[in-house]
Amino acid sequence: MKELLLVFIGSALVSNVVLSQFLGLCSFVGVSKKIKTATGMGFAVIFVITIASAIASLIYDLILAPLELDYLKTIVFILVIAALVQFVEMVIKKYSPGLYNALGVYLALITTNCAVLGVALINVQKEYNFITSVVNGIGTAAGYLVAIVIMAGIRERIEHNDVPESFKGMPIVLITSGLMAIAFFGFSGLL
């Protein structure tokens, strides 16, 4: 149990997927303008990463590794992730059309979100078992949610401040991301 807690904290805070490993930056920058939209995206990513970690772990342990088809893992994991994203997109479109419209193209981009594929590959690389893979997936996705919601809150506040013209738009977002990464680096002393 202690090992799983350490995996969760490590993947959520110490090795934050966005601010430490620089995965999933496209949706992190693109969808972090409003807290409500960022929260919806964060929960969609939690669902996709958790389920993708579980299914990828099972497929790897039960099919790819025994049949020595390790070289197919990236392609298989991409197919699993694409199917999950299509499912999430259909559910959000049916039950929350406002969130579906707000997420726009970024919802479909979860398919190509490096964070989702990265977690599945890291689980294989670190030889995590099924439970540890799922915990690592949940922790990573929770870290993504925390990072994107904090960024959205900061961006909403920046919108009402007097930012110099040359820093408006993407420059202030990148500077803010860098400062957040430095702050999250402080969590490295936890483990």
N, CA and C atoms as a LAMMPS dump frame, in Angstrom:
ITEM: TIMESTEP
0
ITEM: NUMBER OF ATOMS
573
ITEM: BOX BOUNDS ff ff ff
-5.0000000000000000e+02 5.0000000000000000e+02
-5.0000000000000000e+02 5.0000000000000000e+02
-5.0000000000000000e+02 5.0000000000000000e+02
ITEM: ATOMS id mol type element x y z
1 1 1 N 0.826 -1.204 0
2 1 2 C 0 0 0
3 1 3 C 0.859 1.253 0
4 2 1 N 1.945 1.226 0.788
5 2 2 C 2.836 2.385 0.862
6 2 3 C 3.494 2.622 -0.492
7 3 1 N 3.853 1.525 -1.17
8 3 2 C 4.484 1.661 -2.49
9 3 3 C 3.528 2.31 -3.494
10 4 1 N 2.243 1.93 -3.432
11 4 2 C 1.263 2.518 -4.348
12 4 3 C 1.055 3.997 -4.063
13 5 1 N 1.065 4.374 -2.784
14 5 2 C 0.926 5.786 -2.42
15 5 3 C 2.121 6.593 -2.943
16 6 1 N 3.306 6.003 -2.844
17 6 2 C 4.498 6.681 -3.358
18 6 3 C 4.446 6.823 -4.877
19 7 1 N 3.943 5.8 -5.562
20 7 2 C 3.795 5.881 -7.018
21 7 3 C 2.813 6.983 -7.379
22 8 1 N 1.694 7.058 -6.634
23 8 2 C 0.676 8.073 -6.912
24 8 3 C 1.246 9.482 -6.709
25 9 1 N 1.858 9.72 -5.557
26 9 2 C 2.412 11.05 -5.273
27 9 3 C 3.538 11.391 -6.25
28 10 1 N 4.353 10.399 -6.533
29 10 2 C 5.467 10.635 -7.461
30 10 3 C 4.985 11.015 -8.848
31 11 1 N 3.975 10.319 -9.344
32 11 2 C 3.501 10.627 -10.696
33 11 3 C 2.655 11.891 -10.735
34 12 1 N 1.973 12.222 -9.652
35 12 2 C 1.123 13.413 -9.656
36 12 3 C 1.918 14.695 -9.431
37 13 1 N 2.849 14.675 -8.501
38 13 2 C 3.511 15.922 -8.119
39 13 3 C 4.993 15.964 -8.501
40 14 1 N 5.747 14.954 -8.112
41 14 2 C 7.204 14.992 -8.31
42 14 3 C 7.555 14.896 -9.799
43 15 1 N 6.968 13.941 -10.485
44 15 2 C 7.215 13.775 -11.927
45 15 3 C 5.967 14.191 -12.697
46 16 1 N 5.487 15.38 -12.431
47 16 2 C 4.258 15.848 -13.083
48 16 3 C 4.408 15.733 -14.593
49 17 1 N 3.413 15.159 -15.219
50 17 2 C 3.511 14.847 -16.64
51 17 3 C 3.685 16.102 -17.49
52 18 1 N 3.074 17.191 -17.098
53 18 2 C 3.16 18.424 -17.896
54 18 3 C 4.379 19.245 -17.508
55 19 1 N 4.556 19.464 -16.227
56 19 2 C 5.553 20.427 -15.772
57 19 3 C 6.937 19.825 -15.546
58 20 1 N 7.045 18.518 -15.514
59 20 2 C 8.336 17.881 -15.32
60 20 3 C 8.758 17.078 -16.543
61 21 1 N 7.806 16.376 -17.153
62 21 2 C 8.135 15.533 -18.3
63 21 3 C 7.784 16.202 -19.628
64 22 1 N 7.098 17.324 -19.592
65 22 2 C 6.726 18.105 -20.78
66 22 3 C 5.924 17.281 -21.785
67 23 1 N 5.012 16.477 -21.293
68 23 2 C 4.098 15.723 -22.147
69 23 3 C 2.706 16.332 -22.019
70 24 1 N 1.957 16.347 -23.101
71 24 2 C 0.608 16.881 -23.078
72 24 3 C 0.541 18.394 -23.084
73 25 1 N 1.561 19.035 -23.611
74 25 2 C 1.611 20.502 -23.587
75 25 3 C 0.581 21.141 -24.505
76 26 1 N 0.232 20.487 -25.605
77 26 2 C -0.7 21.078 -26.563
78 26 3 C -2.037 21.395 -25.895
79 27 1 N -2.628 20.395 -25.286
80 27 2 C -3.918 20.631 -24.632
81 27 3 C -3.745 21.48 -23.377
82 28 1 N -2.603 21.363 -22.709
83 28 2 C -2.351 22.163 -21.498
84 28 3 C -2.371 23.656 -21.825
85 29 1 N -1.744 24.041 -22.889
86 29 2 C -1.707 25.457 -23.272
87 29 3 C -3.012 25.859 -23.952
88 30 1 N -3.562 24.968 -24.771
89 30 2 C -4.737 25.321 -25.564
90 30 3 C -6.032 25.391 -24.799
91 31 1 N -6.195 24.608 -23.755
92 31 2 C -7.487 24.518 -23.066
93 31 3 C -7.453 25.195 -21.703
94 32 1 N -6.372 25.817 -21.331
95 32 2 C -6.259 26.368 -19.977
96 32 3 C -6.638 27.841 -19.896
97 33 1 N -7.586 28.285 -20.717
98 33 2 C -7.998 29.691 -20.65
99 33 3 C -9.079 29.921 -19.596
100 34 1 N -9.94 28.944 -19.39
101 34 2 C -11.037 29.056 -18.417
102 34 3 C -11.001 27.851 -17.479
103 35 1 N -11.272 28.086 -16.205
104 35 2 C -11.211 27.014 -15.214
105 35 3 C -12.217 25.905 -15.528
106 36 1 N -13.429 26.293 -15.926
107 36 2 C -14.469 25.292 -16.187
108 36 3 C -14.058 24.361 -17.324
109 37 1 N -13.536 24.93 -18.395
110 37 2 C -13.103 24.121 -19.528
111 37 3 C -11.908 23.252 -19.151
112 38 1 N -10.966 23.843 -18.407
113 38 2 C -9.774 23.091 -17.992
114 38 3 C -10.153 21.929 -17.085
115 39 1 N -11.13 22.147 -16.203
116 39 2 C -11.572 21.071 -15.319
117 39 3 C -12.204 19.936 -16.116
118 40 1 N -13.044 20.283 -17.086
119 40 2 C -13.647 19.254 -17.944
120 40 3 C -12.602 18.464 -18.7
121 41 1 N -11.614 19.172 -19.236
122 41 2 C -10.544 18.488 -19.961
123 41 3 C -9.745 17.6 -19.01
124 42 1 N -9.49 18.097 -17.805
125 42 2 C -8.741 17.316 -16.833
126 42 3 C -9.439 16.021 -16.472
127 43 1 N -10.747 16.09 -16.274
128 43 2 C -11.48 14.866 -15.941
129 43 3 C -11.554 13.907 -17.134
130 44 1 N -11.671 14.46 -18.341
131 44 2 C -11.645 13.594 -19.529
132 44 3 C -10.298 12.881 -19.636
133 45 1 N -9.216 13.607 -19.348
134 45 2 C -7.879 13 -19.4
135 45 3 C -7.722 11.959 -18.287
136 46 1 N -8.286 12.242 -17.101
137 46 2 C -8.233 11.245 -16.025
138 46 3 C -8.885 9.936 -16.468
139 47 1 N -10.063 10.058 -17.07
140 47 2 C -10.767 8.856 -17.521
141 47 3 C -9.953 8.11 -18.575
142 48 1 N -9.475 8.843 -19.563
143 48 2 C -8.763 8.19 -20.672
144 48 3 C -7.45 7.571 -20.194
145 49 1 N -6.667 8.306 -19.406
146 49 2 C -5.372 7.77 -18.961
147 49 3 C -5.563 6.564 -18.052
148 50 1 N -6.535 6.628 -17.141
149 50 2 C -6.753 5.506 -16.224
150 50 3 C -7.17 4.244 -16.977
151 51 1 N -8.168 4.383 -17.836
152 51 2 C -8.637 3.211 -18.583
153 51 3 C -7.559 2.731 -19.564
154 52 1 N -6.878 3.675 -20.208
155 52 2 C -5.819 3.286 -21.157
156 52 3 C -4.686 2.558 -20.437
157 53 1 N -4.343 3.01 -19.235
158 53 2 C -3.285 2.335 -18.472
159 53 3 C -3.7 0.908 -18.138
160 54 1 N -4.948 0.736 -17.722
161 54 2 C -5.424 -0.6 -17.366
162 54 3 C -5.449 -1.521 -18.579
163 55 1 N -6.046 -1.055 -19.661
164 55 2 C -6.169 -1.908 -20.851
165 55 3 C -4.799 -2.185 -21.469
166 56 1 N -3.954 -1.158 -21.531
167 56 2 C -2.616 -1.35 -22.108
168 56 3 C -1.809 -2.335 -21.279
169 57 1 N -1.949 -2.26 -19.956
170 57 2 C -1.227 -3.195 -19.093
171 57 3 C -1.686 -4.63 -19.341
172 58 1 N -3.006 -4.809 -19.425
173 58 2 C -3.532 -6.156 -19.675
174 58 3 C -3.098 -6.684 -21.039
175 59 1 N -3.191 -5.845 -22.054
176 59 2 C -2.812 -6.285 -23.408
177 59 3 C -1.329 -6.643 -23.45
178 60 1 N -0.513 -5.82 -22.788
179 60 2 C 0.922 -6.093 -22.826
180 60 3 C 1.255 -7.378 -22.064
181 61 1 N 0.705 -7.505 -20.864
182 61 2 C 1.041 -8.667 -20.031
183 61 3 C 0.463 -9.975 -20.558
184 62 1 N -0.734 -9.925 -21.154
185 62 2 C -1.409 -11.157 -21.558
186 62 3 C -1.2 -11.534 -23.021
187 63 1 N -0.864 -10.542 -23.864
188 63 2 C -0.754 -10.846 -25.29
189 63 3 C 0.634 -10.518 -25.842
190 64 1 N 1.034 -9.27 -25.718
191 64 2 C 2.257 -8.843 -26.4
192 64 3 C 3.516 -9.495 -25.824
193 65 1 N 3.651 -9.48 -24.506
194 65 2 C 4.861 -10.05 -23.901
195 65 3 C 4.962 -11.565 -24.094
196 66 1 N 3.89 -12.353 -23.827
197 66 2 C 4.007 -13.806 -24.021
198 66 3 C 4.281 -14.204 -25.471
199 67 1 N 3.729 -13.442 -26.426
200 67 2 C 3.93 -13.773 -27.839
201 67 3 C 5.15 -13.082 -28.435
202 68 1 N 5.916 -12.41 -27.574
203 68 2 C 7.13 -11.697 -27.996
204 68 3 C 6.839 -10.692 -29.109
205 69 1 N 5.73 -9.983 -28.948
206 69 2 C 5.347 -8.941 -29.9
207 69 3 C 5.553 -7.555 -29.28
208 70 1 N 6.593 -7.43 -28.519
209 70 2 C 6.879 -6.187 -27.807
210 70 3 C 6.998 -4.998 -28.749
211 71 1 N 7.477 -5.228 -29.951
212 71 2 C 7.682 -4.13 -30.898
213 71 3 C 6.359 -3.502 -31.385
214 72 1 N 5.233 -4.159 -31.132
215 72 2 C 3.937 -3.631 -31.552
216 72 3 C 3.267 -2.779 -30.478
217 73 1 N 3.898 -2.629 -29.326
218 73 2 C 3.211 -1.986 -28.197
219 73 3 C 2.787 -0.555 -28.506
220 74 1 N 3.597 0.223 -29.181
221 74 2 C 3.234 1.62 -29.443
222 74 3 C 1.996 1.691 -30.329
223 75 1 N 1.962 0.894 -31.371
224 75 2 C 0.808 0.905 -32.281
225 75 3 C -0.447 0.428 -31.565
226 76 1 N -0.325 -0.635 -30.801
227 76 2 C -1.487 -1.17 -30.084
228 76 3 C -1.996 -0.154 -29.06
229 77 1 N -1.098 0.483 -28.338
230 77 2 C -1.505 1.46 -27.332
231 77 3 C -2.196 2.657 -27.992
232 78 1 N -1.711 3.097 -29.147
233 78 2 C -2.348 4.212 -29.859
234 78 3 C -3.768 3.835 -30.272
235 79 1 N -3.961 2.603 -30.723
236 79 2 C -5.306 2.162 -31.109
237 79 3 C -6.244 2.139 -29.9
238 80 1 N -5.752 1.659 -28.773
239 80 2 C -6.57 1.63 -27.554
240 80 3 C -6.951 3.05 -27.142
241 81 1 N -5.992 3.938 -27.163
242 81 2 C -6.241 5.334 -26.765
243 81 3 C -7.228 5.989 -27.724
244 82 1 N -7.08 5.764 -29.017
245 82 2 C -7.991 6.36 -29.996
246 82 3 C -9.422 5.89 -29.776
247 83 1 N -9.586 4.61 -29.494
248 83 2 C -10.937 4.082 -29.241
249 83 3 C -11.529 4.703 -27.98
250 84 1 N -10.721 4.828 -26.93
251 84 2 C -11.224 5.432 -25.69
252 84 3 C -11.611 6.893 -25.887
253 85 1 N -10.82 7.624 -26.628
254 85 2 C -11.125 9.036 -26.854
255 85 3 C -12.421 9.187 -27.647
256 86 1 N -12.626 8.32 -28.617
257 86 2 C -13.884 8.373 -29.37
258 86 3 C -15.074 8.124 -28.45
259 87 1 N -14.916 7.187 -27.529
260 87 2 C -15.978 6.897 -26.568
261 87 3 C -16.242 8.11 -25.671
262 88 1 N -15.18 8.714 -25.132
263 88 2 C -15.332 9.887 -24.26
264 88 3 C -15.964 11.041 -25.034
265 89 1 N -15.553 11.217 -26.27
266 89 2 C -16.108 12.299 -27.099
267 89 3 C -17.61 12.112 -27.3
268 90 1 N -18.042 10.889 -27.55
269 90 2 C -19.466 10.632 -27.739
270 90 3 C -20.247 10.892 -26.453
271 91 1 N -19.683 10.486 -25.31
272 91 2 C -20.372 10.675 -24.029
273 91 3 C -20.49 12.164 -23.701
274 92 1 N -19.402 12.906 -23.857
275 92 2 C -19.438 14.341 -23.549
276 92 3 C -20.374 15.069 -24.505
277 93 1 N -20.367 14.691 -25.774
278 93 2 C -21.244 15.343 -26.757
279 93 3 C -22.711 15.113 -26.403
280 94 1 N -23.023 13.935 -25.903
281 94 2 C -24.423 13.613 -25.573
282 94 3 C -24.866 14.261 -24.269
283 95 1 N -24 14.222 -23.237
284 95 2 C -24.428 14.66 -21.913
285 95 3 C -24.003 16.079 -21.55
286 96 1 N -23.034 16.656 -22.243
287 96 2 C -22.596 18.01 -21.932
288 96 3 C -22.177 18.728 -23.216
289 97 1 N -23.174 19.146 -24.008
290 97 2 C -22.836 19.802 -25.285
291 97 3 C -22.037 21.095 -25.097
292 98 1 N -22.278 21.816 -23.996
293 98 2 C -21.517 23.04 -23.74
294 98 3 C -20.037 22.748 -23.56
295 99 1 N -19.734 21.729 -22.76
296 99 2 C -18.341 21.349 -22.561
297 99 3 C -17.746 20.811 -23.856
298 100 1 N -18.55 20.086 -24.621
299 100 2 C -18.076 19.546 -25.899
300 100 3 C -17.671 20.684 -26.837
301 101 1 N -18.505 21.723 -26.897
302 101 2 C -18.178 22.864 -27.762
303 101 3 C -16.991 23.643 -27.225
304 102 1 N -16.881 23.754 -25.899
305 102 2 C -15.769 24.505 -25.307
306 102 3 C -14.434 23.795 -25.534
307 103 1 N -14.45 22.465 -25.448
308 103 2 C -13.203 21.713 -25.647
309 103 3 C -12.788 21.703 -27.108
310 104 1 N -13.778 21.741 -28.001
311 104 2 C -13.493 21.832 -29.428
312 104 3 C -12.563 20.74 -29.915
313 105 1 N -11.586 21.144 -30.684
314 105 2 C -10.669 20.193 -31.31
315 105 3 C -9.749 19.531 -30.287
316 106 1 N -9.589 20.154 -29.119
317 106 2 C -8.666 19.607 -28.128
318 106 3 C -9.146 18.281 -27.555
319 107 1 N -10.454 18.071 -27.567
320 107 2 C -10.973 16.79 -27.087
321 107 3 C -10.482 15.653 -27.979
322 108 1 N -10.581 15.857 -29.277
323 108 2 C -10.087 14.823 -30.197
324 108 3 C -8.571 14.692 -30.113
325 109 1 N -7.907 15.774 -29.733
326 109 2 C -6.449 15.741 -29.653
327 109 3 C -5.937 14.922 -28.47
328 110 1 N -6.841 14.508 -27.563
329 110 2 C -6.396 13.616 -26.484
330 110 3 C -5.805 12.355 -27.104
331 111 1 N -6.318 11.993 -28.286
332 111 2 C -5.795 10.812 -28.976
333 111 3 C -4.302 10.947 -29.213
334 112 1 N -3.888 12.139 -29.592
335 112 2 C -2.468 12.358 -29.88
336 112 3 C -1.747 12.98 -28.697
337 113 1 N -2.43 13.058 -27.557
338 113 2 C -1.801 13.621 -26.365
339 113 3 C -0.663 12.698 -25.926
340 114 1 N 0.51 13.244 -25.932
341 114 2 C 1.695 12.441 -25.589
342 114 3 C 1.606 11.908 -24.17
343 115 1 N 0.885 12.599 -23.297
344 115 2 C 0.798 12.171 -21.907
345 115 3 C 0.129 10.803 -21.804
346 116 1 N -0.926 10.594 -22.571
347 116 2 C -1.668 9.334 -22.489
348 116 3 C -0.789 8.179 -22.967
349 117 1 N -0.178 8.353 -24.121
350 117 2 C 0.707 7.304 -24.641
351 117 3 C 1.943 7.163 -23.756
352 118 1 N 2.449 8.282 -23.269
353 118 2 C 3.64 8.245 -22.427
354 118 3 C 3.434 7.427 -21.169
355 119 1 N 2.282 7.573 -20.54
356 119 2 C 2 6.806 -19.31
357 119 3 C 1.964 5.309 -19.616
358 120 1 N 1.303 4.942 -20.706
359 120 2 C 1.231 3.515 -21.062
360 120 3 C 2.627 2.948 -21.314
361 121 1 N 3.465 3.714 -21.993
362 121 2 C 4.823 3.233 -22.274
363 121 3 C 5.694 3.218 -21.02
364 122 1 N 5.521 4.213 -20.15
365 122 2 C 6.293 4.242 -18.896
366 122 3 C 5.921 3.049 -18.021
367 123 1 N 4.629 2.703 -17.992
368 123 2 C 4.196 1.539 -17.207
369 123 3 C 4.901 0.262 -17.676
370 124 1 N 5.05 0.124 -18.988
371 124 2 C 5.744 -1.05 -19.527
372 124 3 C 7.232 -0.96 -19.23
373 125 1 N 7.796 0.225 -19.435
374 125 2 C 9.238 0.416 -19.239
375 125 3 C 9.653 0.136 -17.791
376 126 1 N 8.827 0.568 -16.841
377 126 2 C 9.15 0.367 -15.423
378 126 3 C 8.665 -0.982 -14.902
379 127 1 N 8.073 -1.781 -15.801
380 127 2 C 7.6 -3.128 -15.467
381 127 3 C 6.6 -3.129 -14.311
382 128 1 N 5.682 -2.156 -14.356
383 128 2 C 4.629 -2.102 -13.344
384 128 3 C 3.638 -3.226 -13.59
385 129 1 N 3.098 -3.788 -12.488
386 129 2 C 2.021 -4.762 -12.642
387 129 3 C 0.712 -4.008 -12.907
388 130 1 N -0.392 -4.745 -13.004
389 130 2 C -1.668 -4.122 -13.384
390 130 3 C -2.087 -3.029 -12.398
391 131 1 N -2.067 -3.339 -11.103
392 131 2 C -2.524 -2.375 -10.093
393 131 3 C -1.617 -1.143 -10.078
394 132 1 N -0.322 -1.355 -10.115
395 132 2 C 0.608 -0.225 -10.098
396 132 3 C 0.451 0.624 -11.36
397 133 1 N 0.179 -0.015 -12.5
398 133 2 C -0.05 0.735 -13.745
399 133 3 C -1.271 1.637 -13.622
400 134 1 N -2.343 1.094 -13.053
401 134 2 C -3.563 1.892 -12.898
402 134 3 C -3.316 3.048 -11.924
403 135 1 N -2.64 2.775 -10.812
404 135 2 C -2.346 3.838 -9.838
405 135 3 C -1.452 4.902 -10.469
406 136 1 N -0.454 4.463 -11.244
407 136 2 C 0.405 5.423 -11.933
408 136 3 C -0.411 6.254 -12.926
409 137 1 N -1.351 5.63 -13.616
410 137 2 C -2.206 6.357 -14.551
411 137 3 C -3.082 7.376 -13.841
412 138 1 N -3.692 6.968 -12.728
413 138 2 C -4.549 7.897 -11.976
414 138 3 C -3.712 9.061 -11.43
415 139 1 N -2.543 8.736 -10.89
416 139 2 C -1.683 9.786 -10.345
417 139 3 C -1.224 10.764 -11.411
418 140 1 N -0.829 10.231 -12.547
419 140 2 C -0.392 11.098 -13.64
420 140 3 C -1.526 12 -14.104
421 141 1 N -2.711 11.417 -14.261
422 141 2 C -3.858 12.203 -14.714
423 141 3 C -4.275 13.228 -13.664
424 142 1 N -4.186 12.868 -12.388
425 142 2 C -4.507 13.831 -11.325
426 142 3 C -3.51 14.996 -11.355
427 143 1 N -2.25 14.683 -11.6
428 143 2 C -1.246 15.739 -11.736
429 143 3 C -1.532 16.643 -12.915
430 144 1 N -2.002 16.054 -14.022
431 144 2 C -2.388 16.848 -15.189
432 144 3 C -3.548 17.768 -14.829
433 145 1 N -4.558 17.222 -14.126
434 145 2 C -5.721 18.019 -13.732
435 145 3 C -5.302 19.183 -12.836
436 146 1 N -4.46 18.911 -11.853
437 146 2 C -4.003 19.966 -10.943
438 146 3 C -3.264 21.055 -11.723
439 147 1 N -2.371 20.64 -12.604
440 147 2 C -1.569 21.615 -13.351
441 147 3 C -2.438 22.471 -14.277
442 148 1 N -3.381 21.846 -14.992
443 148 2 C -4.174 22.606 -15.95
444 148 3 C -5.177 23.528 -15.246
445 149 1 N -5.706 23.105 -14.09
446 149 2 C -6.646 23.971 -13.363
447 149 3 C -5.899 25.156 -12.742
448 150 1 N -4.729 24.915 -12.181
449 150 2 C -3.934 26.033 -11.639
450 150 3 C -3.586 27.016 -12.758
451 151 1 N -3.169 26.48 -13.895
452 151 2 C -2.824 27.351 -15.032
453 151 3 C -4.04 28.154 -15.484
454 152 1 N -5.204 27.529 -15.54
455 152 2 C -6.423 28.237 -15.954
456 152 3 C -6.769 29.344 -14.958
457 153 1 N -6.618 29.064 -13.67
458 153 2 C -6.881 30.092 -12.666
459 153 3 C -5.937 31.278 -12.803
460 154 1 N -4.666 30.989 -13.048
461 154 2 C -3.689 32.068 -13.231
462 154 3 C -4.008 32.86 -14.497
463 155 1 N -4.363 32.146 -15.577
464 155 2 C -4.664 32.845 -16.836
465 155 3 C -5.916 33.714 -16.718
466 156 1 N -6.904 33.262 -15.944
467 156 2 C -8.095 34.096 -15.748
468 156 3 C -7.734 35.368 -14.983
469 157 1 N -6.831 35.256 -14.016
470 157 2 C -6.415 36.455 -13.262
471 157 3 C -5.538 37.364 -14.109
472 158 1 N -4.673 36.785 -14.912
473 158 2 C -3.795 37.589 -15.776
474 158 3 C -4.62 38.401 -16.762
475 159 1 N -5.747 37.85 -17.185
476 159 2 C -6.594 38.518 -18.171
477 159 3 C -7.035 39.899 -17.692
478 160 1 N -7.158 40.08 -16.379
479 160 2 C -7.618 41.353 -15.827
480 160 3 C -6.464 42.245 -15.387
481 161 1 N -5.234 41.801 -15.583
482 161 2 C -4.066 42.602 -15.196
483 161 3 C -3.511 43.356 -16.396
484 162 1 N -2.677 44.337 -16.091
485 162 2 C -2.058 45.127 -17.137
486 162 3 C -0.731 44.479 -17.529
487 163 1 N -0.771 43.612 -18.531
488 163 2 C 0.41 42.897 -18.997
489 163 3 C 1.036 43.698 -20.135
490 164 1 N 2.372 43.905 -20.116
491 164 2 C 3.012 44.619 -21.228
492 164 3 C 2.667 43.978 -22.575
493 165 1 N 2.556 44.793 -23.578
494 165 2 C 2.107 44.332 -24.896
495 165 3 C 2.938 43.156 -25.421
496 166 1 N 4.251 43.219 -25.232
497 166 2 C 5.111 42.157 -25.775
498 166 3 C 4.96 40.824 -25.04
499 167 1 N 4.353 40.84 -23.864
500 167 2 C 4.16 39.604 -23.108
501 167 3 C 2.754 39.033 -23.249
502 168 1 N 1.86 39.75 -23.91
503 168 2 C 0.482 39.264 -24.031
504 168 3 C 0.422 38.012 -24.89
505 169 1 N -0.509 37.147 -24.537
506 169 2 C -0.704 35.922 -25.314
507 169 3 C 0.221 34.802 -24.877
508 170 1 N 0.837 34.153 -25.837
509 170 2 C 1.648 32.973 -25.57
510 170 3 C 2.884 33.249 -24.699
511 171 1 N 3.582 34.391 -24.844
512 171 2 C 4.757 34.598 -23.981
513 171 3 C 4.437 34.542 -22.486
514 172 1 N 3.358 35.174 -22.05
515 172 2 C 3.036 35.155 -20.625
516 172 3 C 2.597 33.753 -20.188
517 173 1 N 1.975 32.996 -21.093
518 173 2 C 1.582 31.617 -20.772
519 173 3 C 2.83 30.751 -20.568
520 174 1 N 3.815 30.919 -21.431
521 174 2 C 5.039 30.115 -21.304
522 174 3 C 5.838 30.515 -20.068
523 175 1 N 5.88 31.803 -19.771
524 175 2 C 6.585 32.248 -18.553
525 175 3 C 5.885 31.687 -17.315
526 176 1 N 4.564 31.743 -17.318
527 176 2 C 3.789 31.196 -16.198
528 176 3 C 4.023 29.697 -16.059
529 177 1 N 4.052 28.989 -17.181
530 177 2 C 4.314 27.541 -17.139
531 177 3 C 5.689 27.248 -16.56
532 178 1 N 6.661 28.049 -16.939
533 178 2 C 8.01 27.859 -16.401
534 178 3 C 8.067 28.086 -14.905
535 179 1 N 7.371 29.106 -14.445
536 179 2 C 7.345 29.374 -13.001
537 179 3 C 6.619 28.256 -12.252
538 180 1 N 5.545 27.733 -12.853
539 180 2 C 4.847 26.603 -12.23
540 180 3 C 5.753 25.37 -12.171
541 181 1 N 6.532 25.151 -13.232
542 181 2 C 7.445 24.001 -13.243
543 181 3 C 8.479 24.131 -12.133
544 182 1 N 8.96 25.343 -11.921
545 182 2 C 9.923 25.568 -10.83
546 182 3 C 9.258 25.282 -9.481
547 183 1 N 8.02 25.736 -9.336
548 183 2 C 7.302 25.489 -8.082
549 183 3 C 7.088 23.991 -7.858
550 184 1 N 6.7 23.264 -8.905
551 184 2 C 6.493 21.82 -8.768
552 184 3 C 7.805 21.095 -8.518
553 185 1 N 8.923 21.666 -8.945
554 185 2 C 10.229 21.059 -8.679
555 185 3 C 10.47 20.963 -7.17
556 186 1 N 9.843 21.849 -6.412
557 186 2 C 9.963 21.81 -4.963
558 186 3 C 9.392 20.544 -4.352
559 187 1 N 8.492 19.871 -5.082
560 187 2 C 7.93 18.61 -4.579
561 187 3 C 8.931 17.461 -4.647
562 188 1 N 10.048 17.66 -5.315
563 188 2 C 11.005 16.56 -5.472
564 188 3 C 11.584 16.115 -4.131
565 189 1 N 11.495 16.937 -3.123
566 189 2 C 11.975 16.554 -1.804
567 189 3 C 11.01 15.662 -1.043
568 190 1 N 9.805 15.46 -1.588
569 190 2 C 8.809 14.629 -0.9
570 190 3 C 9.202 13.16 -0.865
571 191 1 N 9.818 12.684 -1.93
572 191 2 C 10.127 11.244 -2.018
573 191 3 C 11.596 10.978 -1.82
